[in-house]
């Protein structure tokens, strides 16, 4: 057991019944005085805990640290070439046959085996005769690790190949709120085309979408007016018409061509500041000279604007793709006017400052190629 070690216990008031630790220990009789100093050997569980934590003495702590350092050094010195050489020797039975399979010389394979054995600190091969080499227990442990490494490498290479082909990965698409009426159709078609790719859709106004693009939060963006930035590349997708809408029972609905004077006294329902639709509507009103002759109401979404116009609250300039369904069923009417529809463009935006993954490039190519099928069909 080693030398007995003693430690000093705390001071105790007397008279008091001795504790289980002090009972029966020399000098623990409470009759010896009011205050008594006693000495006792620590109980075994306490000594064991000190040893396990390395606090029993410095020697044990240094020993455990040294073992860990040796294991780390051994791990760092083991190479895949050495493991391949060991596996080949065990599989084919001799160093010469293993060398032929690996395309190396016999001394090279022998040197790899010897270096590996020196690193591990144990023999890895049992040689029975000249043509039958088997792995020792230590060698078998390394062979098991080699099989796991080979399996992990195979899976990683398969995953990388799939990434290079655009078969797996993720694509985050940011769209302005005007595009949210057909963007889900794009997501559905992309998921059908690339089932292993995770396609995520984020909707916001123009300012929010541009901010996300600058932060790198989006892989692709769809909007009506591309940013003036060297960090983004814009690809034209399709025409984006904007029309003037009113409720079917509005006084101007069905009245034929109207002019700017017909709009005097009307209320215009508009998007919030920062929206691309709001910017376009302001330009339209300024161009026809009616900007100061109309009252305006601000709404936070295109859906709210549509409902407001249908309820007779006012007129609105809005994307034709946003109201395609309502126009088809007669819940809204378009007001024909010189200069309308305002023809803008849909753009696909790709960030230039980061390398697009194959999945992103594949998604961008699909959107560009099939955009006519993805947009709502407008009445002629």
BAPATI-368678 format. One record per residue (C-alpha): x, y, z; residue number from 1. Coordinates in nm, 2 decimals. Last residue first. Layout:
BEGIN
<lumti xx="X" yy="Y" zz="Z" n="NUM"/>
...
//
This chain:
BEGIN
<lumti xx="-5.41" yy="3.97" zz="-7.33" n="380"/>
<lumti xx="-5.50" yy="3.80" zz="-7.00" n="379"/>
<lumti xx="-5.19" yy="3.74" zz="-6.78" n="378"/>
<lumti xx="-5.05" yy="3.39" zz="-6.71" n="377"/>
<lumti xx="-4.88" yy="3.39" zz="-6.36" n="376"/>
<lumti xx="-4.50" yy="3.34" zz="-6.38" n="375"/>
<lumti xx="-4.34" yy="2.99" zz="-6.35" n="374"/>
<lumti xx="-4.39" yy="2.86" zz="-6.70" n="373"/>
<lumti xx="-4.24" yy="3.17" zz="-6.86" n="372"/>
<lumti xx="-3.95" yy="3.16" zz="-6.60" n="371"/>
<lumti xx="-3.85" yy="2.81" zz="-6.71" n="370"/>
<lumti xx="-3.49" yy="2.87" zz="-6.84" n="369"/>
<lumti xx="-3.40" yy="3.15" zz="-6.60" n="368"/>
<lumti xx="-3.54" yy="2.96" zz="-6.30" n="367"/>
<lumti xx="-3.36" yy="2.64" zz="-6.40" n="366"/>
<lumti xx="-3.03" yy="2.82" zz="-6.45" n="365"/>
<lumti xx="-3.05" yy="2.99" zz="-6.12" n="364"/>
<lumti xx="-3.13" yy="2.66" zz="-5.94" n="363"/>
<lumti xx="-2.83" yy="2.49" zz="-6.11" n="362"/>
<lumti xx="-2.60" yy="2.77" zz="-6.02" n="361"/>
<lumti xx="-2.72" yy="2.76" zz="-5.66" n="360"/>
<lumti xx="-2.67" yy="2.38" zz="-5.64" n="359"/>
<lumti xx="-2.32" yy="2.41" zz="-5.80" n="358"/>
<lumti xx="-2.23" yy="2.65" zz="-5.52" n="357"/>
<lumti xx="-2.19" yy="3.02" zz="-5.59" n="356"/>
<lumti xx="-1.85" yy="3.16" zz="-5.50" n="355"/>
<lumti xx="-1.90" yy="3.47" zz="-5.30" n="354"/>
<lumti xx="-1.86" yy="3.84" zz="-5.38" n="353"/>
<lumti xx="-2.07" yy="3.83" zz="-5.70" n="352"/>
<lumti xx="-2.41" yy="3.78" zz="-5.54" n="351"/>
<lumti xx="-2.67" yy="3.66" zz="-5.79" n="350"/>
<lumti xx="-2.98" yy="3.86" zz="-5.87" n="349"/>
<lumti xx="-3.26" yy="3.73" zz="-6.09" n="348"/>
<lumti xx="-3.45" yy="4.02" zz="-6.25" n="347"/>
<lumti xx="-3.81" yy="4.09" zz="-6.33" n="346"/>
<lumti xx="-3.86" yy="4.38" zz="-6.57" n="345"/>
<lumti xx="-4.07" yy="4.69" zz="-6.59" n="344"/>
<lumti xx="-4.36" yy="4.79" zz="-6.82" n="343"/>
<lumti xx="-4.60" yy="5.04" zz="-6.69" n="342"/>
<lumti xx="-4.93" yy="4.92" zz="-6.82" n="341"/>
<lumti xx="-5.02" yy="5.19" zz="-6.89" n="340"/>
<lumti xx="-4.88" yy="5.50" zz="-7.07" n="339"/>
<lumti xx="-5.22" yy="5.62" zz="-7.18" n="338"/>
<lumti xx="-5.49" yy="5.48" zz="-6.95" n="337"/>
<lumti xx="-5.70" yy="5.17" zz="-6.93" n="336"/>
<lumti xx="-5.84" yy="5.11" zz="-6.58" n="335"/>
<lumti xx="-5.81" yy="4.75" zz="-6.47" n="334"/>
<lumti xx="-6.09" yy="4.58" zz="-6.28" n="333"/>
<lumti xx="-6.09" yy="4.37" zz="-5.97" n="332"/>
<lumti xx="-6.31" yy="4.08" zz="-5.84" n="331"/>
<lumti xx="-6.38" yy="3.98" zz="-6.20" n="330"/>
<lumti xx="-6.26" yy="3.61" zz="-6.18" n="329"/>
<lumti xx="-5.96" yy="3.66" zz="-6.41" n="328"/>
<lumti xx="-5.87" yy="4.00" zz="-6.26" n="327"/>
<lumti xx="-5.86" yy="3.86" zz="-5.91" n="326"/>
<lumti xx="-5.63" yy="3.57" zz="-6.02" n="325"/>
<lumti xx="-5.38" yy="3.80" zz="-6.20" n="324"/>
<lumti xx="-5.37" yy="4.06" zz="-5.92" n="323"/>
<lumti xx="-5.00" yy="4.02" zz="-5.81" n="322"/>
<lumti xx="-4.87" yy="3.93" zz="-6.16" n="321"/>
<lumti xx="-5.02" yy="4.26" zz="-6.28" n="320"/>
<lumti xx="-4.80" yy="4.45" zz="-6.03" n="319"/>
<lumti xx="-4.98" yy="4.73" zz="-5.86" n="318"/>
<lumti xx="-5.10" yy="5.09" zz="-5.91" n="317"/>
<lumti xx="-5.39" yy="5.14" zz="-5.68" n="316"/>
<lumti xx="-5.73" yy="5.30" zz="-5.66" n="315"/>
<lumti xx="-5.95" yy="5.37" zz="-5.36" n="314"/>
<lumti xx="-6.14" yy="5.23" zz="-5.06" n="313"/>
<lumti xx="-6.40" yy="5.05" zz="-5.27" n="312"/>
<lumti xx="-6.39" yy="4.72" zz="-5.08" n="311"/>
<lumti xx="-6.20" yy="4.56" zz="-5.37" n="310"/>
<lumti xx="-5.94" yy="4.83" zz="-5.36" n="309"/>
<lumti xx="-5.88" yy="4.77" zz="-4.99" n="308"/>
<lumti xx="-5.86" yy="4.40" zz="-5.03" n="307"/>
<lumti xx="-5.60" yy="4.44" zz="-5.30" n="306"/>
<lumti xx="-5.40" yy="4.68" zz="-5.10" n="305"/>
<lumti xx="-5.41" yy="4.45" zz="-4.80" n="304"/>
<lumti xx="-5.27" yy="4.16" zz="-5.02" n="303"/>
<lumti xx="-5.00" yy="4.39" zz="-5.16" n="302"/>
<lumti xx="-4.87" yy="4.45" zz="-4.81" n="301"/>
<lumti xx="-4.81" yy="4.73" zz="-4.55" n="300"/>
<lumti xx="-5.07" yy="4.97" zz="-4.66" n="299"/>
<lumti xx="-5.05" yy="5.35" zz="-4.69" n="298"/>
<lumti xx="-5.34" yy="5.57" zz="-4.78" n="297"/>
<lumti xx="-5.31" yy="5.85" zz="-5.03" n="296"/>
<lumti xx="-5.51" yy="6.16" zz="-5.12" n="295"/>
<lumti xx="-5.47" yy="6.28" zz="-5.47" n="294"/>
<lumti xx="-5.42" yy="6.63" zz="-5.63" n="293"/>
<lumti xx="-5.06" yy="6.67" zz="-5.53" n="292"/>
<lumti xx="-4.92" yy="6.38" zz="-5.73" n="291"/>
<lumti xx="-5.16" yy="6.43" zz="-6.02" n="290"/>
<lumti xx="-4.90" yy="6.56" zz="-6.27" n="289"/>
<lumti xx="-4.91" yy="6.25" zz="-6.49" n="288"/>
<lumti xx="-4.53" yy="6.19" zz="-6.44" n="287"/>
<lumti xx="-4.55" yy="6.27" zz="-6.07" n="286"/>
<lumti xx="-4.82" yy="6.01" zz="-6.02" n="285"/>
<lumti xx="-4.63" yy="5.75" zz="-6.21" n="284"/>
<lumti xx="-4.30" yy="5.82" zz="-6.02" n="283"/>
<lumti xx="-4.48" yy="5.79" zz="-5.69" n="282"/>
<lumti xx="-4.63" yy="5.46" zz="-5.79" n="281"/>
<lumti xx="-4.29" yy="5.32" zz="-5.90" n="280"/>
<lumti xx="-4.13" yy="5.41" zz="-5.57" n="279"/>
<lumti xx="-4.43" yy="5.26" zz="-5.37" n="278"/>
<lumti xx="-4.40" yy="4.93" zz="-5.58" n="277"/>
<lumti xx="-4.03" yy="4.91" zz="-5.50" n="276"/>
<lumti xx="-4.11" yy="4.92" zz="-5.13" n="275"/>
<lumti xx="-3.89" yy="5.14" zz="-4.90" n="274"/>
<lumti xx="-4.18" yy="5.35" zz="-4.79" n="273"/>
<lumti xx="-4.50" yy="5.15" zz="-4.73" n="272"/>
<lumti xx="-4.73" yy="5.04" zz="-5.02" n="271"/>
<lumti xx="-4.99" yy="5.27" zz="-5.17" n="270"/>
<lumti xx="-5.37" yy="5.30" zz="-5.19" n="269"/>
<lumti xx="-5.46" yy="5.61" zz="-5.40" n="268"/>
<lumti xx="-5.77" yy="5.81" zz="-5.31" n="267"/>
<lumti xx="-5.95" yy="5.99" zz="-5.60" n="266"/>
<lumti xx="-6.03" yy="6.36" zz="-5.60" n="265"/>
<lumti xx="-5.86" yy="6.41" zz="-5.94" n="264"/>
<lumti xx="-5.81" yy="6.08" zz="-6.12" n="263"/>
<lumti xx="-6.03" yy="6.17" zz="-6.42" n="262"/>
<lumti xx="-5.80" yy="6.46" zz="-6.49" n="261"/>
<lumti xx="-5.51" yy="6.23" zz="-6.55" n="260"/>
<lumti xx="-5.68" yy="6.06" zz="-6.84" n="259"/>
<lumti xx="-5.92" yy="5.77" zz="-6.88" n="258"/>
<lumti xx="-5.97" yy="5.52" zz="-7.17" n="257"/>
<lumti xx="-6.29" yy="5.32" zz="-7.14" n="256"/>
<lumti xx="-6.55" yy="5.38" zz="-6.88" n="255"/>
<lumti xx="-6.57" yy="5.01" zz="-6.78" n="254"/>
<lumti xx="-6.45" yy="5.09" zz="-6.43" n="253"/>
<lumti xx="-6.42" yy="5.46" zz="-6.38" n="252"/>
<lumti xx="-6.72" yy="5.49" zz="-6.15" n="251"/>
<lumti xx="-6.60" yy="5.20" zz="-5.94" n="250"/>
<lumti xx="-6.83" yy="4.89" zz="-5.94" n="249"/>
<lumti xx="-6.56" yy="4.65" zz="-6.04" n="248"/>
<lumti xx="-6.32" yy="4.78" zz="-5.77" n="247"/>
<lumti xx="-6.02" yy="4.96" zz="-5.92" n="246"/>
<lumti xx="-5.68" yy="4.87" zz="-6.06" n="245"/>
<lumti xx="-5.40" yy="5.06" zz="-6.24" n="244"/>
<lumti xx="-5.16" yy="4.82" zz="-6.40" n="243"/>
<lumti xx="-4.79" yy="4.73" zz="-6.35" n="242"/>
<lumti xx="-4.62" yy="4.50" zz="-6.61" n="241"/>
<lumti xx="-4.31" yy="4.29" zz="-6.52" n="240"/>
<lumti xx="-4.15" yy="4.16" zz="-6.84" n="239"/>
<lumti xx="-3.92" yy="3.85" zz="-6.79" n="238"/>
<lumti xx="-3.60" yy="3.71" zz="-6.65" n="237"/>
<lumti xx="-3.31" yy="3.96" zz="-6.68" n="236"/>
<lumti xx="-3.00" yy="3.85" zz="-6.50" n="235"/>
<lumti xx="-2.84" yy="4.08" zz="-6.25" n="234"/>
<lumti xx="-2.50" yy="4.03" zz="-6.09" n="233"/>
<lumti xx="-2.43" yy="4.17" zz="-5.75" n="232"/>
<lumti xx="-2.12" yy="4.30" zz="-5.57" n="231"/>
<lumti xx="-2.07" yy="4.58" zz="-5.82" n="230"/>
<lumti xx="-2.38" yy="4.74" zz="-5.68" n="229"/>
<lumti xx="-2.66" yy="4.94" zz="-5.82" n="228"/>
<lumti xx="-2.93" yy="4.70" zz="-5.71" n="227"/>
<lumti xx="-3.16" yy="4.54" zz="-5.96" n="226"/>
<lumti xx="-3.52" yy="4.67" zz="-6.00" n="225"/>
<lumti xx="-3.81" yy="4.42" zz="-6.01" n="224"/>
<lumti xx="-3.69" yy="4.16" zz="-5.76" n="223"/>
<lumti xx="-3.58" yy="3.80" zz="-5.74" n="222"/>
<lumti xx="-3.29" yy="3.71" zz="-5.52" n="221"/>
<lumti xx="-3.05" yy="3.42" zz="-5.51" n="220"/>
<lumti xx="-2.80" yy="3.28" zz="-5.25" n="219"/>
<lumti xx="-2.95" yy="3.49" zz="-4.98" n="218"/>
<lumti xx="-2.82" yy="3.58" zz="-4.63" n="217"/>
<lumti xx="-2.49" yy="3.72" zz="-4.77" n="216"/>
<lumti xx="-2.53" yy="4.04" zz="-4.57" n="215"/>
<lumti xx="-2.55" yy="4.25" zz="-4.88" n="214"/>
<lumti xx="-2.83" yy="4.03" zz="-5.02" n="213"/>
<lumti xx="-3.02" yy="4.04" zz="-4.69" n="212"/>
<lumti xx="-3.01" yy="4.42" zz="-4.69" n="211"/>
<lumti xx="-3.13" yy="4.42" zz="-5.05" n="210"/>
<lumti xx="-3.42" yy="4.20" zz="-4.96" n="209"/>
<lumti xx="-3.51" yy="4.41" zz="-4.66" n="208"/>
<lumti xx="-3.51" yy="4.73" zz="-4.87" n="207"/>
<lumti xx="-3.71" yy="4.58" zz="-5.15" n="206"/>
<lumti xx="-3.98" yy="4.44" zz="-4.92" n="205"/>
<lumti xx="-3.95" yy="4.10" zz="-4.77" n="204"/>
<lumti xx="-4.00" yy="3.73" zz="-4.85" n="203"/>
<lumti xx="-3.76" yy="3.44" zz="-4.77" n="202"/>
<lumti xx="-3.79" yy="3.10" zz="-4.95" n="201"/>
<lumti xx="-3.57" yy="2.80" zz="-4.86" n="200"/>
<lumti xx="-3.48" yy="2.52" zz="-5.11" n="199"/>
<lumti xx="-3.30" yy="2.22" zz="-4.95" n="198"/>
<lumti xx="-3.14" yy="2.02" zz="-5.23" n="197"/>
<lumti xx="-3.20" yy="1.64" zz="-5.24" n="196"/>
<lumti xx="-3.52" yy="1.67" zz="-5.44" n="195"/>
<lumti xx="-3.36" yy="1.88" zz="-5.72" n="194"/>
<lumti xx="-3.62" yy="1.90" zz="-6.00" n="193"/>
<lumti xx="-3.92" yy="1.85" zz="-5.79" n="192"/>
<lumti xx="-3.78" yy="2.08" zz="-5.52" n="191"/>
<lumti xx="-3.70" yy="2.34" zz="-5.78" n="190"/>
<lumti xx="-4.06" yy="2.31" zz="-5.92" n="189"/>
<lumti xx="-4.21" yy="2.36" zz="-5.58" n="188"/>
<lumti xx="-3.98" yy="2.65" zz="-5.49" n="187"/>
<lumti xx="-4.07" yy="2.83" zz="-5.82" n="186"/>
<lumti xx="-4.44" yy="2.78" zz="-5.76" n="185"/>
<lumti xx="-4.39" yy="2.93" zz="-5.41" n="184"/>
<lumti xx="-4.24" yy="3.24" zz="-5.58" n="183"/>
<lumti xx="-4.56" yy="3.30" zz="-5.78" n="182"/>
<lumti xx="-4.76" yy="3.52" zz="-5.54" n="181"/>
<lumti xx="-4.45" yy="3.61" zz="-5.33" n="180"/>
<lumti xx="-4.31" yy="3.81" zz="-5.62" n="179"/>
<lumti xx="-4.46" yy="4.14" zz="-5.51" n="178"/>
<lumti xx="-4.32" yy="4.08" zz="-5.16" n="177"/>
<lumti xx="-3.96" yy="4.10" zz="-5.29" n="176"/>
<lumti xx="-3.79" yy="3.77" zz="-5.31" n="175"/>
<lumti xx="-3.50" yy="3.61" zz="-5.12" n="174"/>
<lumti xx="-3.40" yy="3.26" zz="-5.23" n="173"/>
<lumti xx="-3.19" yy="3.04" zz="-5.00" n="172"/>
<lumti xx="-3.04" yy="2.74" zz="-5.19" n="171"/>
<lumti xx="-2.91" yy="2.44" zz="-5.00" n="170"/>
<lumti xx="-2.68" yy="2.14" zz="-5.07" n="169"/>
<lumti xx="-2.72" yy="1.82" zz="-5.27" n="168"/>
<lumti xx="-2.74" yy="1.73" zz="-5.64" n="167"/>
<lumti xx="-2.56" yy="2.03" zz="-5.77" n="166"/>
<lumti xx="-2.31" yy="1.81" zz="-5.95" n="165"/>
<lumti xx="-2.02" yy="1.93" zz="-5.75" n="164"/>
<lumti xx="-2.22" yy="1.88" zz="-5.43" n="163"/>
<lumti xx="-2.29" yy="1.52" zz="-5.53" n="162"/>
<lumti xx="-1.92" yy="1.46" zz="-5.59" n="161"/>
<lumti xx="-1.84" yy="1.61" zz="-5.25" n="160"/>
<lumti xx="-2.10" yy="1.38" zz="-5.08" n="159"/>
<lumti xx="-1.95" yy="1.08" zz="-5.25" n="158"/>
<lumti xx="-1.60" yy="1.19" zz="-5.15" n="157"/>
<lumti xx="-1.72" yy="1.23" zz="-4.79" n="156"/>
<lumti xx="-1.89" yy="0.89" zz="-4.78" n="155"/>
<lumti xx="-1.57" yy="0.72" zz="-4.92" n="154"/>
<lumti xx="-1.35" yy="0.90" zz="-4.67" n="153"/>
<lumti xx="-1.57" yy="0.79" zz="-4.38" n="152"/>
<lumti xx="-1.56" yy="0.43" zz="-4.50" n="151"/>
<lumti xx="-1.18" yy="0.44" zz="-4.54" n="150"/>
<lumti xx="-1.14" yy="0.59" zz="-4.20" n="149"/>
<lumti xx="-1.37" yy="0.32" zz="-4.04" n="148"/>
<lumti xx="-1.17" yy="0.05" zz="-4.22" n="147"/>
<lumti xx="-0.84" yy="0.20" zz="-4.10" n="146"/>
<lumti xx="-0.97" yy="0.21" zz="-3.74" n="145"/>
<lumti xx="-1.05" yy="-0.16" zz="-3.75" n="144"/>
<lumti xx="-0.70" yy="-0.23" zz="-3.90" n="143"/>
<lumti xx="-0.54" yy="-0.03" zz="-3.62" n="142"/>
<lumti xx="-0.72" yy="-0.24" zz="-3.35" n="141"/>
<lumti xx="-0.62" yy="-0.55" zz="-3.54" n="140"/>
<lumti xx="-0.25" yy="-0.44" zz="-3.53" n="139"/>
<lumti xx="-0.27" yy="-0.39" zz="-3.15" n="138"/>
<lumti xx="-0.42" yy="-0.74" zz="-3.11" n="137"/>
<lumti xx="-0.16" yy="-0.88" zz="-3.34" n="136"/>
<lumti xx="-0.23" yy="-0.90" zz="-3.72" n="135"/>
<lumti xx="-0.14" yy="-1.21" zz="-3.92" n="134"/>
<lumti xx="0.14" yy="-1.27" zz="-4.16" n="133"/>
<lumti xx="0.15" yy="-1.60" zz="-4.35" n="132"/>
<lumti xx="0.40" yy="-1.64" zz="-4.63" n="131"/>
<lumti xx="0.74" yy="-1.68" zz="-4.47" n="130"/>
<lumti xx="0.66" yy="-1.88" zz="-4.17" n="129"/>
<lumti xx="0.41" yy="-1.76" zz="-3.91" n="128"/>
<lumti xx="0.48" yy="-1.39" zz="-3.88" n="127"/>
<lumti xx="0.28" yy="-1.20" zz="-3.62" n="126"/>
<lumti xx="0.24" yy="-0.84" zz="-3.72" n="125"/>
<lumti xx="0.16" yy="-0.53" zz="-3.52" n="124"/>
<lumti xx="0.45" yy="-0.53" zz="-3.28" n="123"/>
<lumti xx="0.42" yy="-0.27" zz="-3.00" n="122"/>
<lumti xx="0.53" yy="0.09" zz="-2.94" n="121"/>
<lumti xx="0.26" yy="0.25" zz="-3.15" n="120"/>
<lumti xx="0.51" yy="0.49" zz="-3.32" n="119"/>
<lumti xx="0.78" yy="0.22" zz="-3.34" n="118"/>
<lumti xx="0.53" yy="-0.02" zz="-3.50" n="117"/>
<lumti xx="0.42" yy="0.24" zz="-3.75" n="116"/>
<lumti xx="0.78" yy="0.32" zz="-3.85" n="115"/>
<lumti xx="0.85" yy="-0.05" zz="-3.89" n="114"/>
<lumti xx="0.55" yy="-0.10" zz="-4.11" n="113"/>
<lumti xx="0.63" yy="0.20" zz="-4.33" n="112"/>
<lumti xx="0.99" yy="0.08" zz="-4.36" n="111"/>
<lumti xx="0.88" yy="-0.27" zz="-4.46" n="110"/>
<lumti xx="0.66" yy="-0.12" zz="-4.73" n="109"/>
<lumti xx="0.95" yy="0.09" zz="-4.87" n="108"/>
<lumti xx="1.19" yy="-0.21" zz="-4.84" n="107"/>
<lumti xx="0.95" yy="-0.42" zz="-5.05" n="106"/>
<lumti xx="0.92" yy="-0.16" zz="-5.33" n="105"/>
<lumti xx="0.59" yy="0.01" zz="-5.40" n="104"/>
<lumti xx="0.30" yy="-0.03" zz="-5.64" n="103"/>
<lumti xx="0.06" yy="-0.10" zz="-5.36" n="102"/>
<lumti xx="-0.03" yy="-0.45" zz="-5.49" n="101"/>
<lumti xx="0.33" yy="-0.54" zz="-5.56" n="100"/>
<lumti xx="0.44" yy="-0.41" zz="-5.22" n="99"/>
<lumti xx="0.17" yy="-0.62" zz="-5.05" n="98"/>
<lumti xx="0.30" yy="-0.93" zz="-5.23" n="97"/>
<lumti xx="0.66" yy="-0.85" zz="-5.11" n="96"/>
<lumti xx="0.55" yy="-0.78" zz="-4.75" n="95"/>
<lumti xx="0.38" yy="-1.11" zz="-4.72" n="94"/>
<lumti xx="0.03" yy="-1.25" zz="-4.62" n="93"/>
<lumti xx="-0.19" yy="-1.08" zz="-4.88" n="92"/>
<lumti xx="-0.45" yy="-0.93" zz="-4.65" n="91"/>
<lumti xx="-0.23" yy="-0.88" zz="-4.35" n="90"/>
<lumti xx="0.05" yy="-0.71" zz="-4.55" n="89"/>
<lumti xx="-0.21" yy="-0.50" zz="-4.74" n="88"/>
<lumti xx="-0.37" yy="-0.37" zz="-4.42" n="87"/>
<lumti xx="-0.04" yy="-0.28" zz="-4.27" n="86"/>
<lumti xx="0.07" yy="-0.09" zz="-4.59" n="85"/>
<lumti xx="-0.26" yy="0.09" zz="-4.60" n="84"/>
<lumti xx="-0.23" yy="0.19" zz="-4.24" n="83"/>
<lumti xx="0.13" yy="0.33" zz="-4.30" n="82"/>
<lumti xx="0.01" yy="0.52" zz="-4.61" n="81"/>
<lumti xx="-0.28" yy="0.66" zz="-4.41" n="80"/>
<lumti xx="-0.04" yy="0.81" zz="-4.16" n="79"/>
<lumti xx="0.02" yy="0.76" zz="-3.78" n="78"/>
<lumti xx="0.24" yy="1.03" zz="-3.64" n="77"/>
<lumti xx="-0.04" yy="1.26" zz="-3.51" n="76"/>
<lumti xx="-0.21" yy="0.97" zz="-3.32" n="75"/>
<lumti xx="0.12" yy="0.87" zz="-3.15" n="74"/>
<lumti xx="0.19" yy="1.23" zz="-3.05" n="73"/>
<lumti xx="-0.16" yy="1.26" zz="-2.90" n="72"/>
<lumti xx="-0.12" yy="0.93" zz="-2.71" n="71"/>
<lumti xx="0.21" yy="1.03" zz="-2.57" n="70"/>
<lumti xx="0.07" yy="1.37" zz="-2.45" n="69"/>
<lumti xx="-0.22" yy="1.19" zz="-2.28" n="68"/>
<lumti xx="0.02" yy="0.95" zz="-2.10" n="67"/>
<lumti xx="0.25" yy="1.24" zz="-1.99" n="66"/>
<lumti xx="-0.04" yy="1.43" zz="-1.84" n="65"/>
<lumti xx="-0.15" yy="1.12" zz="-1.65" n="64"/>
<lumti xx="0.21" yy="1.07" zz="-1.51" n="63"/>
<lumti xx="0.25" yy="1.44" zz="-1.43" n="62"/>
<lumti xx="-0.06" yy="1.43" zz="-1.22" n="61"/>
<lumti xx="0.04" yy="1.11" zz="-1.05" n="60"/>
<lumti xx="0.38" yy="1.26" zz="-0.96" n="59"/>
<lumti xx="0.23" yy="1.59" zz="-0.84" n="58"/>
<lumti xx="0.04" yy="1.42" zz="-0.56" n="57"/>
<lumti xx="-0.31" yy="1.31" zz="-0.48" n="56"/>
<lumti xx="-0.45" yy="1.59" zz="-0.70" n="55"/>
<lumti xx="-0.45" yy="1.40" zz="-1.02" n="54"/>
<lumti xx="-0.83" yy="1.39" zz="-1.03" n="53"/>
<lumti xx="-0.82" yy="1.01" zz="-1.02" n="52"/>
<lumti xx="-0.57" yy="1.01" zz="-0.73" n="51"/>
<lumti xx="-0.76" yy="1.26" zz="-0.52" n="50"/>
<lumti xx="-1.08" yy="1.06" zz="-0.57" n="49"/>
<lumti xx="-0.91" yy="0.74" zz="-0.47" n="48"/>
<lumti xx="-0.78" yy="0.90" zz="-0.15" n="47"/>
<lumti xx="-1.13" yy="1.02" zz="-0.07" n="46"/>
<lumti xx="-1.28" yy="0.68" zz="-0.14" n="45"/>
<lumti xx="-1.01" yy="0.53" zz="0.09" n="44"/>
<lumti xx="-1.07" yy="0.74" zz="0.40" n="43"/>
<lumti xx="-0.81" yy="1.00" zz="0.47" n="42"/>
<lumti xx="-0.55" yy="0.90" zz="0.74" n="41"/>
<lumti xx="-0.62" yy="1.08" zz="1.07" n="40"/>
<lumti xx="-0.47" yy="1.34" zz="1.29" n="39"/>
<lumti xx="-0.65" yy="1.50" zz="1.59" n="38"/>
<lumti xx="-0.62" yy="1.85" zz="1.74" n="37"/>
<lumti xx="-0.84" yy="1.88" zz="2.05" n="36"/>
<lumti xx="-1.01" yy="2.18" zz="2.21" n="35"/>
<lumti xx="-1.19" yy="2.13" zz="2.54" n="34"/>
<lumti xx="-0.93" yy="1.88" zz="2.66" n="33"/>
<lumti xx="-0.82" yy="1.52" zz="2.68" n="32"/>
<lumti xx="-1.16" yy="1.40" zz="2.79" n="31"/>
<lumti xx="-1.29" yy="1.42" zz="2.43" n="30"/>
<lumti xx="-1.07" yy="1.11" zz="2.34" n="29"/>
<lumti xx="-0.94" yy="1.15" zz="1.98" n="28"/>
<lumti xx="-0.57" yy="1.13" zz="2.06" n="27"/>
<lumti xx="-0.52" yy="0.80" zz="1.88" n="26"/>
<lumti xx="-0.81" yy="0.71" zz="1.65" n="25"/>
<lumti xx="-1.09" yy="0.50" zz="1.78" n="24"/>
<lumti xx="-1.36" yy="0.75" zz="1.68" n="23"/>
<lumti xx="-1.21" yy="1.03" zz="1.48" n="22"/>
<lumti xx="-1.37" yy="0.95" zz="1.14" n="21"/>
<lumti xx="-1.69" yy="0.83" zz="1.29" n="20"/>
<lumti xx="-1.71" yy="1.15" zz="1.47" n="19"/>
<lumti xx="-1.63" yy="1.18" zz="1.84" n="18"/>
<lumti xx="-1.92" yy="1.26" zz="2.07" n="17"/>
<lumti xx="-1.87" yy="1.61" zz="2.19" n="16"/>
<lumti xx="-1.72" yy="1.77" zz="2.50" n="15"/>
<lumti xx="-1.55" yy="1.95" zz="2.35" n="14"/>
<lumti xx="-1.54" yy="2.19" zz="2.06" n="13"/>
<lumti xx="-1.37" yy="2.07" zz="1.74" n="12"/>
<lumti xx="-1.07" yy="2.20" zz="1.55" n="11"/>
<lumti xx="-1.06" yy="2.07" zz="1.19" n="10"/>
<lumti xx="-0.86" yy="1.76" zz="1.07" n="9"/>
<lumti xx="-0.49" yy="1.76" zz="0.99" n="8"/>
<lumti xx="-0.38" yy="1.51" zz="0.73" n="7"/>
<lumti xx="-0.18" yy="1.19" zz="0.76" n="6"/>
<lumti xx="-0.03" yy="0.97" zz="0.50" n="5"/>
<lumti xx="0.06" yy="0.60" zz="0.55" n="4"/>
<lumti xx="0.34" yy="0.50" zz="0.32" n="3"/>
<lumti xx="0.27" yy="0.27" zz="0.03" n="2"/>
<lumti xx="0.00" yy="0.00" zz="0.00" n="1"/>
//
